[in-house]
Structure formats: structure tokens, C-alpha cells
Amino acid sequence: MFEKENLDDLSVMQLTELAEKVWQEISTLYDEDESDENDEKIEEMTNYFNDIKRIIRDLHSDEKYPRGG
């Protein structure tokens, strides 16, 4: 499990790398045996992942042109 970092102090590149690591951890948890503890970890990590992605999106929201993708 990752120790949560202060997301406001990270660059977009660092946030993107962290999001990838968190997503990999979530995927690993899904592959493990089902348990209440595992479900709680998945929920916590998913919320953390969503927080990271939200910050990345907010950092790009002030751009004057639409992003492709």
C-alpha cells in the first residue's frame, strides 16, 4: 500500500506516474482473494486514484484549447 503523498506538491508528470502506480496496486488487489479488508483497500485506493486524476484534470482546465484524446 502506498503512503499518501501531498498531491499539491507534485508536478503533472509525478501525478501521472503516481496514478499509474496506484492503478497497478488496485489491479493487484482485484486479483487477490475477495475479503472485506481487500474491498476496503480497493475503495480507498480508488478514491485516491480519483483524487490524483481530478488534480491532473484541474491543472489542465485553464488551457485555452481543447485537449485531444
PDB file with one MODEL, atoms N, CA, C and O in Angstrom:
MODEL        1
ATOM      1  N   MET A   1       0.849  -1.176   0.000  1.00  0.00           N
ATOM      2  CA  MET A   1       0.000   0.000   0.000  1.00  0.00           C
ATOM      3  C   MET A   1       0.893   1.237   0.000  1.00  0.00           C
ATOM      4  O   MET A   1       1.928   1.268   0.666  1.00  0.00           O
ATOM      5  N   PHE A   2       0.489   2.235  -0.740  1.00  0.00           N
ATOM      6  CA  PHE A   2       1.272   3.449  -0.850  1.00  0.00           C
ATOM      7  C   PHE A   2       0.982   4.382   0.313  1.00  0.00           C
ATOM      8  O   PHE A   2      -0.139   4.452   0.816  1.00  0.00           O
ATOM      9  N   GLU A   3       2.016   5.094   0.726  1.00  0.00           N
ATOM     10  CA  GLU A   3       1.797   6.175   1.680  1.00  0.00           C
ATOM     11  C   GLU A   3       1.326   7.364   0.858  1.00  0.00           C
ATOM     12  O   GLU A   3       1.948   7.732  -0.138  1.00  0.00           O
ATOM     13  N   LYS A   4       0.232   7.952   1.282  1.00  0.00           N
ATOM     14  CA  LYS A   4      -0.327   9.054   0.509  1.00  0.00           C
ATOM     15  C   LYS A   4       0.606  10.256   0.560  1.00  0.00           C
ATOM     16  O   LYS A   4       1.101  10.643   1.619  1.00  0.00           O
ATOM     17  N   GLU A   5       0.828  10.828  -0.601  1.00  0.00           N
ATOM     18  CA  GLU A   5       1.700  11.985  -0.720  1.00  0.00           C
ATOM     19  C   GLU A   5       0.860  13.250  -0.747  1.00  0.00           C
ATOM     20  O   GLU A   5      -0.336  13.207  -1.034  1.00  0.00           O
ATOM     21  N   ASN A   6       1.495  14.376  -0.445  1.00  0.00           N
ATOM     22  CA  ASN A   6       0.811  15.648  -0.574  1.00  0.00           C
ATOM     23  C   ASN A   6       0.727  15.953  -2.068  1.00  0.00           C
ATOM     24  O   ASN A   6       1.701  16.390  -2.681  1.00  0.00           O
ATOM     25  N   LEU A   7      -0.428  15.720  -2.630  1.00  0.00           N
ATOM     26  CA  LEU A   7      -0.605  15.801  -4.079  1.00  0.00           C
ATOM     27  C   LEU A   7      -0.374  17.207  -4.622  1.00  0.00           C
ATOM     28  O   LEU A   7       0.016  17.362  -5.780  1.00  0.00           O
ATOM     29  N   ASP A   8      -0.605  18.225  -3.815  1.00  0.00           N
ATOM     30  CA  ASP A   8      -0.434  19.598  -4.280  1.00  0.00           C
ATOM     31  C   ASP A   8       1.028  19.938  -4.560  1.00  0.00           C
ATOM     32  O   ASP A   8       1.315  20.905  -5.265  1.00  0.00           O
ATOM     33  N   ASP A   9       1.950  19.152  -4.013  1.00  0.00           N
ATOM     34  CA  ASP A   9       3.373  19.428  -4.189  1.00  0.00           C
ATOM     35  C   ASP A   9       3.979  18.718  -5.398  1.00  0.00           C
ATOM     36  O   ASP A   9       5.167  18.880  -5.679  1.00  0.00           O
ATOM     37  N   LEU A  10       3.170  17.933  -6.115  1.00  0.00           N
ATOM     38  CA  LEU A  10       3.694  17.133  -7.221  1.00  0.00           C
ATOM     39  C   LEU A  10       3.414  17.781  -8.573  1.00  0.00           C
ATOM     40  O   LEU A  10       2.412  18.473  -8.752  1.00  0.00           O
ATOM     41  N   SER A  11       4.317  17.544  -9.518  1.00  0.00           N
ATOM     42  CA  SER A  11       4.123  18.023 -10.888  1.00  0.00           C
ATOM     43  C   SER A  11       3.130  17.110 -11.603  1.00  0.00           C
ATOM     44  O   SER A  11       2.787  16.040 -11.100  1.00  0.00           O
ATOM     45  N   VAL A  12       2.674  17.537 -12.774  1.00  0.00           N
ATOM     46  CA  VAL A  12       1.751  16.718 -13.560  1.00  0.00           C
ATOM     47  C   VAL A  12       2.405  15.382 -13.908  1.00  0.00           C
ATOM     48  O   VAL A  12       1.746  14.343 -13.860  1.00  0.00           O
ATOM     49  N   MET A  13       3.677  15.398 -14.252  1.00  0.00           N
ATOM     50  CA  MET A  13       4.390  14.158 -14.583  1.00  0.00           C
ATOM     51  C   MET A  13       4.429  13.229 -13.370  1.00  0.00           C
ATOM     52  O   MET A  13       4.182  12.030 -13.497  1.00  0.00           O
ATOM     53  N   GLN A  14       4.737  13.775 -12.205  1.00  0.00           N
ATOM     54  CA  GLN A  14       4.772  12.961 -10.992  1.00  0.00           C
ATOM     55  C   GLN A  14       3.385  12.426 -10.653  1.00  0.00           C
ATOM     56  O   GLN A  14       3.246  11.276 -10.237  1.00  0.00           O
ATOM     57  N   LEU A  15       2.368  13.252 -10.830  1.00  0.00           N
ATOM     58  CA  LEU A  15       0.995  12.815 -10.575  1.00  0.00           C
ATOM     59  C   LEU A  15       0.597  11.685 -11.520  1.00  0.00           C
ATOM     60  O   LEU A  15      -0.056  10.724 -11.114  1.00  0.00           O
ATOM     61  N   THR A  16       0.997  11.811 -12.778  1.00  0.00           N
ATOM     62  CA  THR A  16       0.683  10.785 -13.769  1.00  0.00           C
ATOM     63  C   THR A  16       1.359   9.465 -13.412  1.00  0.00           C
ATOM     64  O   THR A  16       0.744   8.403 -13.500  1.00  0.00           O
ATOM     65  N   GLU A  17       2.618   9.534 -13.011  1.00  0.00           N
ATOM     66  CA  GLU A  17       3.338   8.323 -12.610  1.00  0.00           C
ATOM     67  C   GLU A  17       2.709   7.707 -11.362  1.00  0.00           C
ATOM     68  O   GLU A  17       2.576   6.487 -11.267  1.00  0.00           O
ATOM     69  N   LEU A  18       2.323   8.548 -10.412  1.00  0.00           N
ATOM     70  CA  LEU A  18       1.681   8.061  -9.194  1.00  0.00           C
ATOM     71  C   LEU A  18       0.337   7.410  -9.512  1.00  0.00           C
ATOM     72  O   LEU A  18       0.001   6.367  -8.952  1.00  0.00           O
ATOM     73  N   ALA A  19      -0.428   8.024 -10.408  1.00  0.00           N
ATOM     74  CA  ALA A  19      -1.720   7.455 -10.802  1.00  0.00           C
ATOM     75  C   ALA A  19      -1.525   6.066 -11.402  1.00  0.00           C
ATOM     76  O   ALA A  19      -2.311   5.159 -11.131  1.00  0.00           O
ATOM     77  N   GLU A  20      -0.491   5.895 -12.211  1.00  0.00           N
ATOM     78  CA  GLU A  20      -0.208   4.586 -12.813  1.00  0.00           C
ATOM     79  C   GLU A  20       0.134   3.555 -11.739  1.00  0.00           C
ATOM     80  O   GLU A  20      -0.341   2.420 -11.792  1.00  0.00           O
ATOM     81  N   LYS A  21       0.952   3.945 -10.769  1.00  0.00           N
ATOM     82  CA  LYS A  21       1.318   3.027  -9.683  1.00  0.00           C
ATOM     83  C   LYS A  21       0.093   2.642  -8.856  1.00  0.00           C
ATOM     84  O   LYS A  21      -0.084   1.476  -8.504  1.00  0.00           O
ATOM     85  N   VAL A  22      -0.743   3.619  -8.550  1.00  0.00           N
ATOM     86  CA  VAL A  22      -1.947   3.351  -7.760  1.00  0.00           C
ATOM     87  C   VAL A  22      -2.876   2.427  -8.541  1.00  0.00           C
ATOM     88  O   VAL A  22      -3.460   1.506  -7.970  1.00  0.00           O
ATOM     89  N   TRP A  23      -3.017   2.670  -9.848  1.00  0.00           N
ATOM     90  CA  TRP A  23      -3.874   1.820 -10.673  1.00  0.00           C
ATOM     91  C   TRP A  23      -3.350   0.380 -10.694  1.00  0.00           C
ATOM     92  O   TRP A  23      -4.136  -0.567 -10.640  1.00  0.00           O
ATOM     93  N   GLN A  24      -2.041   0.215 -10.771  1.00  0.00           N
ATOM     94  CA  GLN A  24      -1.456  -1.125 -10.738  1.00  0.00           C
ATOM     95  C   GLN A  24      -1.742  -1.809  -9.404  1.00  0.00           C
ATOM     96  O   GLN A  24      -2.033  -3.005  -9.367  1.00  0.00           O
ATOM     97  N   GLU A  25      -1.661  -1.057  -8.316  1.00  0.00           N
ATOM     98  CA  GLU A  25      -1.964  -1.608  -6.991  1.00  0.00           C
ATOM     99  C   GLU A  25      -3.433  -2.028  -6.906  1.00  0.00           C
ATOM    100  O   GLU A  25      -3.745  -3.081  -6.350  1.00  0.00           O
ATOM    101  N   ILE A  26      -4.324  -1.216  -7.448  1.00  0.00           N
ATOM    102  CA  ILE A  26      -5.752  -1.560  -7.469  1.00  0.00           C
ATOM    103  C   ILE A  26      -5.958  -2.850  -8.261  1.00  0.00           C
ATOM    104  O   ILE A  26      -6.698  -3.734  -7.829  1.00  0.00           O
ATOM    105  N   SER A  27      -5.311  -2.957  -9.407  1.00  0.00           N
ATOM    106  CA  SER A  27      -5.428  -4.163 -10.240  1.00  0.00           C
ATOM    107  C   SER A  27      -4.940  -5.396  -9.494  1.00  0.00           C
ATOM    108  O   SER A  27      -5.552  -6.460  -9.580  1.00  0.00           O
ATOM    109  N   THR A  28      -3.843  -5.255  -8.763  1.00  0.00           N
ATOM    110  CA  THR A  28      -3.312  -6.358  -7.968  1.00  0.00           C
ATOM    111  C   THR A  28      -4.305  -6.767  -6.885  1.00  0.00           C
ATOM    112  O   THR A  28      -4.516  -7.956  -6.646  1.00  0.00           O
ATOM    113  N   LEU A  29      -4.909  -5.787  -6.236  1.00  0.00           N
ATOM    114  CA  LEU A  29      -5.891  -6.083  -5.189  1.00  0.00           C
ATOM    115  C   LEU A  29      -7.096  -6.822  -5.758  1.00  0.00           C
ATOM    116  O   LEU A  29      -7.638  -7.717  -5.109  1.00  0.00           O
ATOM    117  N   TYR A  30      -7.516  -6.458  -6.961  1.00  0.00           N
ATOM    118  CA  TYR A  30      -8.641  -7.152  -7.601  1.00  0.00           C
ATOM    119  C   TYR A  30      -8.315  -8.621  -7.875  1.00  0.00           C
ATOM    120  O   TYR A  30      -9.207  -9.469  -7.860  1.00  0.00           O
ATOM    121  N   ASP A  31      -7.040  -8.920  -8.126  1.00  0.00           N
ATOM    122  CA  ASP A  31      -6.631 -10.293  -8.421  1.00  0.00           C
ATOM    123  C   ASP A  31      -6.537 -11.167  -7.171  1.00  0.00           C
ATOM    124  O   ASP A  31      -6.524 -12.394  -7.272  1.00  0.00           O
ATOM    125  N   GLU A  32      -6.473 -10.538  -5.989  1.00  0.00           N
ATOM    126  CA  GLU A  32      -6.365 -11.295  -4.748  1.00  0.00           C
ATOM    127  C   GLU A  32      -7.730 -11.839  -4.336  1.00  0.00           C
ATOM    128  O   GLU A  32      -8.763 -11.451  -4.883  1.00  0.00           O
ATOM    129  N   ASP A  33      -7.710 -12.741  -3.364  1.00  0.00           N
ATOM    130  CA  ASP A  33      -8.952 -13.312  -2.853  1.00  0.00           C
ATOM    131  C   ASP A  33      -9.851 -12.217  -2.295  1.00  0.00           C
ATOM    132  O   ASP A  33      -9.380 -11.243  -1.708  1.00  0.00           O
ATOM    133  N   GLU A  34     -11.142 -12.393  -2.489  1.00  0.00           N
ATOM    134  CA  GLU A  34     -12.118 -11.407  -2.045  1.00  0.00           C
ATOM    135  C   GLU A  34     -12.245 -11.442  -0.523  1.00  0.00           C
ATOM    136  O   GLU A  34     -12.388 -12.507   0.078  1.00  0.00           O
ATOM    137  N   SER A  35     -12.192 -10.256   0.089  1.00  0.00           N
ATOM    138  CA  SER A  35     -12.378 -10.135   1.534  1.00  0.00           C
ATOM    139  C   SER A  35     -12.846  -8.720   1.837  1.00  0.00           C
ATOM    140  O   SER A  35     -12.691  -7.817   1.014  1.00  0.00           O
ATOM    141  N   ASP A  36     -13.416  -8.529   3.020  1.00  0.00           N
ATOM    142  CA  ASP A  36     -13.861  -7.188   3.405  1.00  0.00           C
ATOM    143  C   ASP A  36     -12.682  -6.229   3.484  1.00  0.00           C
ATOM    144  O   ASP A  36     -12.785  -5.072   3.078  1.00  0.00           O
ATOM    145  N   GLU A  37     -11.561  -6.717   4.012  1.00  0.00           N
ATOM    146  CA  GLU A  37     -10.366  -5.875   4.125  1.00  0.00           C
ATOM    147  C   GLU A  37      -9.875  -5.466   2.740  1.00  0.00           C
ATOM    148  O   GLU A  37      -9.504  -4.313   2.521  1.00  0.00           O
ATOM    149  N   ASN A  38      -9.876  -6.401   1.821  1.00  0.00           N
ATOM    150  CA  ASN A  38      -9.449  -6.128   0.450  1.00  0.00           C
ATOM    151  C   ASN A  38     -10.388  -5.121  -0.216  1.00  0.00           C
ATOM    152  O   ASN A  38      -9.942  -4.209  -0.913  1.00  0.00           O
ATOM    153  N   ASP A  39     -11.686  -5.297   0.006  1.00  0.00           N
ATOM    154  CA  ASP A  39     -12.665  -4.369  -0.565  1.00  0.00           C
ATOM    155  C   ASP A  39     -12.449  -2.952  -0.045  1.00  0.00           C
ATOM    156  O   ASP A  39     -12.577  -1.986  -0.797  1.00  0.00           O
ATOM    157  N   GLU A  40     -12.123  -2.827   1.242  1.00  0.00           N
ATOM    158  CA  GLU A  40     -11.861  -1.508   1.824  1.00  0.00           C
ATOM    159  C   GLU A  40     -10.612  -0.882   1.212  1.00  0.00           C
ATOM    160  O   GLU A  40     -10.593   0.314   0.919  1.00  0.00           O
ATOM    161  N   LYS A  41      -9.571  -1.688   1.019  1.00  0.00           N
ATOM    162  CA  LYS A  41      -8.342  -1.191   0.392  1.00  0.00           C
ATOM    163  C   LYS A  41      -8.622  -0.724  -1.034  1.00  0.00           C
ATOM    164  O   LYS A  41      -8.145   0.330  -1.455  1.00  0.00           O
ATOM    165  N   ILE A  42      -9.398  -1.516  -1.771  1.00  0.00           N
ATOM    166  CA  ILE A  42      -9.731  -1.154  -3.153  1.00  0.00           C
ATOM    167  C   ILE A  42     -10.492   0.163  -3.177  1.00  0.00           C
ATOM    168  O   ILE A  42     -10.209   1.032  -4.002  1.00  0.00           O
ATOM    169  N   GLU A  43     -11.451   0.313  -2.279  1.00  0.00           N
ATOM    170  CA  GLU A  43     -12.230   1.552  -2.238  1.00  0.00           C
ATOM    171  C   GLU A  43     -11.341   2.746  -1.891  1.00  0.00           C
ATOM    172  O   GLU A  43     -11.456   3.806  -2.507  1.00  0.00           O
ATOM    173  N   GLU A  44     -10.458   2.577  -0.907  1.00  0.00           N
ATOM    174  CA  GLU A  44      -9.556   3.654  -0.509  1.00  0.00           C
ATOM    175  C   GLU A  44      -8.612   4.031  -1.651  1.00  0.00           C
ATOM    176  O   GLU A  44      -8.415   5.212  -1.934  1.00  0.00           O
ATOM    177  N   MET A  45      -8.032   3.023  -2.303  1.00  0.00           N
ATOM    178  CA  MET A  45      -7.104   3.282  -3.400  1.00  0.00           C
ATOM    179  C   MET A  45      -7.820   3.907  -4.600  1.00  0.00           C
ATOM    180  O   MET A  45      -7.254   4.761  -5.282  1.00  0.00           O
ATOM    181  N   THR A  46      -9.049   3.490  -4.856  1.00  0.00           N
ATOM    182  CA  THR A  46      -9.823   4.062  -5.960  1.00  0.00           C
ATOM    183  C   THR A  46     -10.118   5.531  -5.697  1.00  0.00           C
ATOM    184  O   THR A  46     -10.028   6.355  -6.607  1.00  0.00           O
ATOM    185  N   ASN A  47     -10.469   5.863  -4.467  1.00  0.00           N
ATOM    186  CA  ASN A  47     -10.702   7.267  -4.118  1.00  0.00           C
ATOM    187  C   ASN A  47      -9.426   8.088  -4.280  1.00  0.00           C
ATOM    188  O   ASN A  47      -9.469   9.214  -4.776  1.00  0.00           O
ATOM    189  N   TYR A  48      -8.294   7.527  -3.865  1.00  0.00           N
ATOM    190  CA  TYR A  48      -7.007   8.198  -4.008  1.00  0.00           C
ATOM    191  C   TYR A  48      -6.680   8.402  -5.490  1.00  0.00           C
ATOM    192  O   TYR A  48      -6.249   9.483  -5.890  1.00  0.00           O
ATOM    193  N   PHE A  49      -6.886   7.367  -6.294  1.00  0.00           N
ATOM    194  CA  PHE A  49      -6.667   7.457  -7.738  1.00  0.00           C
ATOM    195  C   PHE A  49      -7.528   8.572  -8.338  1.00  0.00           C
ATOM    196  O   PHE A  49      -7.046   9.371  -9.141  1.00  0.00           O
ATOM    197  N   ASN A  50      -8.799   8.619  -7.945  1.00  0.00           N
ATOM    198  CA  ASN A  50      -9.702   9.654  -8.458  1.00  0.00           C
ATOM    199  C   ASN A  50      -9.251  11.045  -8.040  1.00  0.00           C
ATOM    200  O   ASN A  50      -9.372  11.992  -8.818  1.00  0.00           O
ATOM    201  N   ASP A  51      -8.732  11.186  -6.824  1.00  0.00           N
ATOM    202  CA  ASP A  51      -8.200  12.478  -6.372  1.00  0.00           C
ATOM    203  C   ASP A  51      -7.027  12.913  -7.244  1.00  0.00           C
ATOM    204  O   ASP A  51      -6.933  14.076  -7.635  1.00  0.00           O
ATOM    205  N   ILE A  52      -6.144  11.980  -7.543  1.00  0.00           N
ATOM    206  CA  ILE A  52      -4.983  12.284  -8.386  1.00  0.00           C
ATOM    207  C   ILE A  52      -5.442  12.726  -9.775  1.00  0.00           C
ATOM    208  O   ILE A  52      -4.981  13.745 -10.289  1.00  0.00           O
ATOM    209  N   LYS A  53      -6.348  11.960 -10.379  1.00  0.00           N
ATOM    210  CA  LYS A  53      -6.824  12.290 -11.725  1.00  0.00           C
ATOM    211  C   LYS A  53      -7.559  13.629 -11.743  1.00  0.00           C
ATOM    212  O   LYS A  53      -7.456  14.378 -12.714  1.00  0.00           O
ATOM    213  N   ARG A  54      -8.294  13.931 -10.684  1.00  0.00           N
ATOM    214  CA  ARG A  54      -9.017  15.200 -10.590  1.00  0.00           C
ATOM    215  C   ARG A  54      -8.031  16.378 -10.580  1.00  0.00           C
ATOM    216  O   ARG A  54      -8.267  17.393 -11.235  1.00  0.00           O
ATOM    217  N   ILE A  55      -6.939  16.241  -9.843  1.00  0.00           N
ATOM    218  CA  ILE A  55      -5.933  17.305  -9.797  1.00  0.00           C
ATOM    219  C   ILE A  55      -5.287  17.477 -11.164  1.00  0.00           C
ATOM    220  O   ILE A  55      -5.088  18.606 -11.614  1.00  0.00           O
ATOM    221  N   ILE A  56      -4.958  16.377 -11.828  1.00  0.00           N
ATOM    222  CA  ILE A  56      -4.374  16.466 -13.174  1.00  0.00           C
ATOM    223  C   ILE A  56      -5.336  17.195 -14.109  1.00  0.00           C
ATOM    224  O   ILE A  56      -4.927  18.083 -14.856  1.00  0.00           O
ATOM    225  N   ARG A  57      -6.602  16.822 -14.068  1.00  0.00           N
ATOM    226  CA  ARG A  57      -7.612  17.456 -14.925  1.00  0.00           C
ATOM    227  C   ARG A  57      -7.731  18.949 -14.600  1.00  0.00           C
ATOM    228  O   ARG A  57      -7.820  19.775 -15.508  1.00  0.00           O
ATOM    229  N   ASP A  58      -7.733  19.294 -13.314  1.00  0.00           N
ATOM    230  CA  ASP A  58      -7.839  20.696 -12.910  1.00  0.00           C
ATOM    231  C   ASP A  58      -6.634  21.508 -13.372  1.00  0.00           C
ATOM    232  O   ASP A  58      -6.773  22.676 -13.738  1.00  0.00           O
ATOM    233  N   LEU A  59      -5.460  20.897 -13.356  1.00  0.00           N
ATOM    234  CA  LEU A  59      -4.261  21.603 -13.806  1.00  0.00           C
ATOM    235  C   LEU A  59      -4.321  21.919 -15.295  1.00  0.00           C
ATOM    236  O   LEU A  59      -3.699  22.878 -15.750  1.00  0.00           O
ATOM    237  N   HIS A  60      -5.062  21.123 -16.053  1.00  0.00           N
ATOM    238  CA  HIS A  60      -5.206  21.353 -17.492  1.00  0.00           C
ATOM    239  C   HIS A  60      -6.437  22.189 -17.828  1.00  0.00           C
ATOM    240  O   HIS A  60      -6.602  22.585 -18.981  1.00  0.00           O
ATOM    241  N   SER A  61      -7.294  22.466 -16.867  1.00  0.00           N
ATOM    242  CA  SER A  61      -8.567  23.131 -17.159  1.00  0.00           C
ATOM    243  C   SER A  61      -8.410  24.590 -17.563  1.00  0.00           C
ATOM    244  O   SER A  61      -9.331  25.174 -18.134  1.00  0.00           O
ATOM    245  N   ASP A  62      -7.254  25.188 -17.274  1.00  0.00           N
ATOM    246  CA  ASP A  62      -7.071  26.593 -17.632  1.00  0.00           C
ATOM    247  C   ASP A  62      -6.493  26.767 -19.036  1.00  0.00           C
ATOM    248  O   ASP A  62      -6.209  27.890 -19.452  1.00  0.00           O
ATOM    249  N   GLU A  63      -6.319  25.680 -19.757  1.00  0.00           N
ATOM    250  CA  GLU A  63      -5.802  25.779 -21.115  1.00  0.00           C
ATOM    251  C   GLU A  63      -6.860  26.368 -22.034  1.00  0.00           C
ATOM    252  O   GLU A  63      -8.054  26.127 -21.855  1.00  0.00           O
ATOM    253  N   LYS A  64      -6.421  27.134 -23.008  1.00  0.00           N
ATOM    254  CA  LYS A  64      -7.332  27.858 -23.898  1.00  0.00           C
ATOM    255  C   LYS A  64      -7.800  27.014 -25.078  1.00  0.00           C
ATOM    256  O   LYS A  64      -8.635  27.472 -25.858  1.00  0.00           O
ATOM    257  N   TYR A  65      -7.300  25.828 -25.226  1.00  0.00           N
ATOM    258  CA  TYR A  65      -7.676  24.979 -26.355  1.00  0.00           C
ATOM    259  C   TYR A  65      -8.099  23.613 -25.819  1.00  0.00           C
ATOM    260  O   TYR A  65      -7.628  23.186 -24.765  1.00  0.00           O
ATOM    261  N   PRO A  66      -8.974  22.936 -26.531  1.00  0.00           N
ATOM    262  CA  PRO A  66      -9.395  21.606 -26.068  1.00  0.00           C
ATOM    263  C   PRO A  66      -8.275  20.591 -26.243  1.00  0.00           C
ATOM    264  O   PRO A  66      -7.527  20.630 -27.220  1.00  0.00           O
ATOM    265  N   ARG A  67      -8.174  19.694 -25.292  1.00  0.00           N
ATOM    266  CA  ARG A  67      -7.158  18.647 -25.374  1.00  0.00           C
ATOM    267  C   ARG A  67      -7.692  17.500 -26.212  1.00  0.00           C
ATOM    268  O   ARG A  67      -8.853  17.111 -26.082  1.00  0.00           O
ATOM    269  N   GLY A  68      -6.854  16.969 -27.057  1.00  0.00           N
ATOM    270  CA  GLY A  68      -7.251  15.814 -27.854  1.00  0.00           C
ATOM    271  C   GLY A  68      -7.265  14.560 -27.003  1.00  0.00           C
ATOM    272  O   GLY A  68      -6.695  14.533 -25.913  1.00  0.00           O
ATOM    273  N   GLY A  69      -7.907  13.538 -27.497  1.00  0.00           N
ATOM    274  CA  GLY A  69      -7.847  12.294 -26.756  1.00  0.00           C
ATOM    275  C   GLY A  69      -9.078  11.605 -26.727  1.00  0.00           C
ATOM    276  O   GLY A  69      -9.171  10.531 -26.131  1.00  0.00           O
TER     277      GLY A  69
ENDMDL
END
